[in-house]
């Protein structure tokens, strides 16, 4: 059985009054197709707008960054619960809440959906840890851009997409980006370091088209790849 980890960025989880579940349903369809094809999967879900909104409100009343981290973690777990329901509306989602329960779930189930595990730890890091536990060689990260850029392509029209980066390239690029709760835009430094120690590749693709996720898990080259 083949192993893979999919990280779904928070972009896929809109505010309820802004959009429906069409994108989540498309991503869920891809996940179910991969399971039918024999993949063992961990799907790691980010906090997205829910996390950002909660963190902004907490900061407005003077909450500390550690407490904001905890809010972000809880938001990602809510999103993981929701994605589990999209996969199977009749299910009773069982979302791992710490490393031991994640390890146990990955050892006994073909498909595991998980959010954050610890305050201050990004869901990108959770995805790499899940890959280590599964023995998966790649994490496919679905986000709302088509790869990793030299700067934020939404703000900088001169940003250039980087099809391939070494771990050191990625660390140097990401070290210039903010590391506050709710600010994990691309990948975070700890996730890259963990990936480097186990030679786990990370492919960043445009998840707004769910078929890109399917293609990346199946080994097609698209988006940006971080590796040795």
Buried (B, 14 or more C-beta within 10 A) or exposed (E): EBBBBBBBBBBBBBEEEEEEBEBBEBBBBBBBEBBEEEBBBBBBBBBBBBBBBBBEEBBEEEBEBEBBBBBBBBBBBBBBBBBBBBBEEEEEBBBBBEBEBBBEBBEEEEBBBBBBBBBBBBBBBBBBBBBBBBEBBBBBBBBBBBBBBEBEBEEEEEBEBBEEBEBEBBBEBBEEBEBEBBEBBBBBBBBBBBBBEEEBBBBBBBBBBBEBBBBBBEEEEBBBBBBE
